[in-house]
């Protein structure tokens, strides 16, 4: 795209010169007055014409600069930008809200005996049973996903990177964050394993997954004489949610699963975007902390649509962020076994959920731990294994590197540095991040405005008087007309009328109507 730069060079405004400049600042070869020859001699009424041309040039340039390239300028970190949903949104390809799948709403439908409840507690799910079903804000979840980057397992926001950490899992859900990883030998086929553990196999068993509706139908009430076995399970919730967020952030996806209660309540605690209001003061002396958001909500959450949330996140300010939302809570409500594991809240380690292994990178979000944020270490790409990849094989043998990293988790708890320059971090961050997801104006509006401006310039050039011009001046003017004509063709995709030619629109329409009647 080219910009026109007109300027007059004598006091009586009878002479002018034209230069054509690309948006990147380089001159179009052969179109600069300095290289072509003498300035164009124009008619006395040229000043108003020049001012109008300059007006369109300045307005269009300002629009292009405002819309701008959203980044990243340097893709050393966000190397998978082309696959990310933000690329599709920027190109005008809206996918709308995501279909949200979470099964905690079924928890209260499982009838357990006192002995079974005790076993659930020993397995680490005592507090999970207490969490009520939460109404999901699908638009907010979709807007957050647009900011999630699977290259770093963080949200890329205007204020810097943020993420859901092990601390959030422990305090919001009351789940254990330490212990042996959830993994095992899966060399057996899914049907044989299901038969061994449950005594029956569903007819529609696919991919090793069992539907909760089938489990509820046959196992919602366990027999009183069922054998009791001591079990202990450490939650893989965060690894699973990281993988789900990463998958949903791809522009080809339309659903999201995982602990969406954790995701939504994390946002409520930390971001002043879509945060609900209450008819009554929430109970702040409860645990787990997601119960703080239990209650009847009143009022609208902004406009409750993805575009509104996207704009809010694109314009997020530091004052909209709660970096330390748990600082002032009543810590006496936190159970001791949960408190004792919080030493791992800032461990730079690998999270494991069977074949899923995802990096926990608190060094990229140090302000969430009350530390200054410096430029973080590079993130080495890691292989994301899938169920199809590991189906029918021993997962333990395929995950040794990830298991070793988790085993060393206590040695990689990140610490802060008081000498860090956060301004230097933000300068670095603005180069490697995606600055914003949505456009200030839609793609259609930008296109319409661009074509209207070009047509206006073309129309004015067509009325440009050639009186008093010599051959060189007329040649330069024709060159300007040809450039505008070319770019109109490029934008519209059809050949507009030749600039400076008398209109034949009415005659053509008449001819076309005759042809349509078969009388050509």
SVG drawing of the C-alpha trace seen along z (x, -y; Angstrom):
<svg xmlns="http://www.w3.org/2000/svg" viewBox="-35 -34 55 93">
<polyline fill="none" stroke="black" stroke-width="0.4" points="0.0,0.0 1.2,-3.5 0.7,-6.9 0.6,-10.2 2.7,-13.1 1.9,-16.4 3.7,-19.7 3.8,-23.1 7.1,-24.8 6.4,-28.4 4.4,-31.2 1.6,-31.5 0.7,-27.7 0.8,-27.5 3.3,-24.7 3.3,-21.4 5.2,-18.1 4.0,-14.6 5.8,-11.7 4.5,-8.2 5.7,-6.5 5.2,-2.9 3.9,-2.3 7.4,-1.0 8.8,-4.4 10.6,-3.5 9.9,-5.5 8.2,-3.9 10.8,-3.8 10.2,-6.4 7.5,-8.2 9.6,-10.6 9.7,-14.1 13.3,-14.4 14.2,-11.5 11.7,-12.1 12.2,-15.8 10.4,-19.1 7.5,-19.4 4.0,-19.3 2.4,-22.6 -1.1,-22.6 -4.3,-24.6 -5.0,-27.5 -7.7,-25.4 -5.1,-22.7 -4.7,-23.6 -8.1,-22.3 -7.5,-19.2 -4.1,-18.6 -5.4,-19.1 -8.1,-16.4 -5.6,-14.0 -3.3,-14.6 -6.3,-14.1 -7.0,-10.6 -3.3,-9.8 -2.9,-10.8 -6.1,-9.1 -5.3,-5.8 -1.8,-5.8 -3.1,-6.4 -5.6,-3.6 -2.9,-1.2 -0.6,-2.1 -3.4,-1.7 -4.5,1.6 -0.8,2.6 0.9,5.9 -0.2,7.5 3.0,9.5 5.0,11.2 7.8,9.1 10.3,11.9 8.8,15.4 11.6,17.0 9.0,17.8 5.7,17.9 6.9,20.0 3.5,21.6 1.6,18.4 0.2,19.5 -1.7,22.4 -3.0,20.2 -6.7,19.1 -5.6,15.5 -4.3,15.6 -7.8,16.7 -9.5,14.0 -7.2,11.4 -8.2,12.6 -11.8,12.2 -12.5,15.9 -14.5,16.0 -15.1,19.4 -17.4,18.1 -17.5,19.6 -16.1,23.0 -18.2,26.0 -17.2,26.5 -17.0,30.0 -16.6,30.6 -18.2,33.3 -18.1,32.0 -21.8,31.1 -22.4,34.9 -20.6,35.3 -23.7,34.7 -25.5,37.5 -23.1,40.2 -24.5,41.8 -21.6,43.0 -21.6,44.7 -19.6,43.3 -16.9,45.8 -16.7,44.9 -16.5,41.2 -13.6,42.0 -11.8,43.7 -12.5,40.7 -10.8,38.5 -7.8,40.8 -7.5,40.7 -7.1,36.9 -10.6,35.9 -12.3,34.9 -12.6,31.2 -13.4,31.8 -16.6,33.4 -17.6,30.1 -17.3,28.1 -20.8,27.2 -21.6,27.0 -20.6,23.6 -22.3,21.9 -19.7,21.6 -19.2,18.3 -18.3,19.8 -17.5,16.4 -15.0,15.6 -13.4,19.0 -13.1,18.7 -11.5,15.2 -9.0,16.6 -8.2,19.5 -7.4,16.9 -4.7,15.6 -3.2,19.0 0.0,20.1 1.0,23.8 4.6,22.8 4.9,21.4 1.8,22.7 0.9,19.2 -1.6,16.5 0.0,13.7 -1.7,10.5 -0.8,6.8 0.7,6.7 2.9,9.7 2.6,13.5 0.3,15.2 -0.6,18.8 -2.5,21.2 0.0,22.6 0.2,25.4 -0.7,22.9 -4.0,22.2 -4.8,25.9 -4.1,26.4 -6.0,23.4 -8.9,23.2 -9.7,27.0 -8.1,28.3 -6.2,31.0 -2.8,32.3 0.1,31.1 2.8,33.4 3.4,37.1 3.9,39.8 2.8,39.0 -0.4,40.4 0.9,42.9 1.2,46.6 1.6,49.6 -1.0,49.6 0.3,52.5 -3.1,54.2 -5.9,53.3 -8.6,50.9 -11.3,53.6 -9.2,56.1 -8.2,53.4 -11.8,52.2 -12.9,55.8 -10.2,56.4 -10.9,53.2 -14.7,52.8 -16.0,56.3 -17.7,55.1 -17.0,53.3 -19.2,50.6 -20.3,51.4 -19.1,48.1 -15.6,48.1 -13.4,46.1 -9.9,44.8 -9.6,46.1 -12.2,43.6 -15.3,44.6 -18.3,42.2 -19.3,40.9 -23.0,41.5 -22.1,45.2 -20.2,45.2 -23.1,43.4 -25.6,45.9 -23.8,49.0 -21.6,47.7 -23.3,44.6 -24.1,46.9 -21.4,49.3 -22.4,52.6 -22.0,52.7 -19.9,55.8 -17.4,54.3 -13.8,55.0 -12.0,52.1 -8.5,51.3 -6.2,48.6 -5.6,46.1 -3.8,42.8 -4.0,40.6 -2.2,37.4 -4.1,35.0 -3.1,34.7 -5.6,31.8 -3.2,29.1 -1.3,31.2 -4.7,32.2 -5.9,28.6 -2.7,27.3 -3.1,29.8 -6.7,29.0 -6.0,25.2 -3.2,25.9 -5.4,27.9 -8.3,25.4 -6.0,22.6 -5.5,24.1 -7.7,22.5 -8.9,25.9 -10.6,26.7 -14.1,25.8 -14.3,27.6 -12.4,27.5 -12.4,29.9 -10.5,30.2 -11.1,28.4 -12.9,25.4 -14.0,24.6 -10.4,24.0 -9.9,21.9 -12.9,19.6 -12.3,19.1 -8.6,18.4 -9.8,15.6 -12.3,14.3 -9.6,14.1 -6.9,12.5 -8.5,10.5 -11.1,7.7 -12.8,9.0 -16.2,10.7 -16.0,11.0 -19.6,11.7 -21.4,9.7 -23.4,11.1 -26.7,10.5 -25.1,11.2 -21.5,11.1 -19.7,14.3 -18.4,16.6 -14.7,15.8 -14.0,18.3 -14.5,21.5 -12.2,24.0 -11.5,24.8 -11.5,21.2 -13.7,21.8 -16.6,21.9 -16.0,18.1 -17.8,17.7 -20.7,19.8 -23.9,17.7 -26.5,16.1 -25.1,13.7 -26.7,10.4 -26.2,8.0 -24.6,8.7 -21.0,9.6 -20.3,6.8 -22.1,7.8 -21.4,11.5 -20.0,12.0 -16.6,13.0 -16.0,9.7 -16.5,7.7 -14.2,10.0 -11.6,9.9 -11.5,6.1 -11.3,6.1 -8.3,8.5 -6.7,6.6 -6.8,3.4 -6.0,5.0 -4.1,2.6 -1.9,3.4 -4.7,2.0 -7.0,4.8 -4.7,7.5 -4.6,9.1 -1.1,10.5 -1.5,11.9 -5.2,12.7 -4.6,15.1 -2.5,12.7 -5.3,11.5 -7.4,14.7 -7.9,16.4 -5.0,18.9 -6.4,20.8 -9.0,22.4 -6.3,24.0 -5.7,27.6 -2.2,28.4 -1.6,31.1 -2.3,28.5 -0.1,25.9 2.8,28.3 2.8,28.9 2.8,25.2 6.6,25.1 6.2,26.6 4.0,23.8 6.9,22.2 8.6,25.4 9.9,25.3 9.0,28.9 7.1,31.3 3.5,32.1 2.3,35.6 -1.1,37.1 -0.6,40.6 0.7,39.9 0.3,36.1 3.3,34.2 3.3,30.4 5.8,27.9 5.0,25.8 6.9,22.5 6.5,20.2 9.7,18.3 7.6,16.6 5.0,15.4 7.1,14.4 4.8,11.5 2.2,14.1 4.5,15.1 5.4,11.6 8.7,11.4 10.0,9.0 9.7,10.3 12.9,10.5 13.5,11.9 12.8,15.7 14.9,18.6 14.2,20.0 11.6,22.8 13.0,25.8 10.4,27.5 9.3,30.9 7.5,33.7 3.8,33.9 2.9,37.5 -0.7,38.6 -2.9,41.5 -2.7,42.8 1.1,42.6 1.3,44.6 -1.7,46.9 -0.8,50.5 2.7,49.7 4.3,49.2 4.0,45.5 6.6,45.8 9.2,46.7 8.2,43.7 8.1,41.1 11.4,41.5 12.7,38.0 9.5,36.4 9.5,38.7 13.1,37.8 12.2,34.1 9.3,34.5 11.5,36.4 13.8,33.4 10.9,30.9 12.2,29.8 15.5,28.7 14.0,26.3 11.8,24.0 12.4,20.6 13.6,17.7 13.3,13.9 16.0,11.4 15.7,7.9 18.0,6.4 15.6,7.2 14.6,4.4 10.9,5.0 11.0,2.2 13.6,4.2 11.4,7.2 8.4,5.4 10.5,4.1 11.6,7.7 8.1,9.0 6.5,6.6 8.7,8.0 8.0,11.6 4.3,11.5 1.0,11.3 0.0,7.7 -3.7,8.0 -6.2,10.6 -9.0,8.4 -8.9,5.6 -10.1,2.1 -12.3,2.3 -13.5,5.4 -11.7,6.7 -14.8,5.8 -14.8,2.2 -11.1,1.8 -11.6,3.1 -14.5,0.9 -12.7,-2.2 -9.6,-1.4 -11.6,-0.9 -13.6,-4.1 -10.5,-6.1 -8.9,-4.7 -12.0,-5.4 -12.1,-9.0 -8.5,-9.5 -9.1,-7.9 -12.1,-10.2 -10.1,-13.3 -7.2,-12.2 -9.7,-11.7 -10.8,-15.4 -7.2,-16.6 -6.6,-19.4 -3.7,-18.8 -3.7,-22.4 -0.2,-23.9 1.5,-20.5 4.3,-19.5 5.0,-15.9 7.1,-15.0 4.4,-16.3 1.6,-14.4 3.7,-11.2 4.2,-11.5 0.5,-12.1 -0.4,-9.1 1.9,-7.1 0.1,-8.2 -3.2,-7.2 -1.9,-3.8 -0.6,-3.1 -4.0,-4.0 -5.8,-1.9 -3.5,1.1 -4.2,1.0 -7.9,0.7 -7.8,3.8 -5.8,5.6 -8.2,4.6 -11.5,5.0 -10.5,8.0 -12.2,6.6 -11.2,4.0 -12.5,0.6 -13.0,-2.1 -9.8,-3.5 -9.0,-6.7 -9.5,-9.7 -11.7,-8.0 -15.3,-9.1 -17.8,-6.9 -19.5,-4.3 -21.5,-2.7 -24.9,-3.5 -24.1,-2.2 -22.6,1.0 -25.7,1.6 -27.9,1.2 -25.7,3.6 -25.7,6.1 -29.5,6.0 -29.7,6.7 -27.4,9.6 -29.4,11.0 -32.4,11.0 -30.5,13.0 -30.4,10.2 -26.6,9.5"/>
</svg>
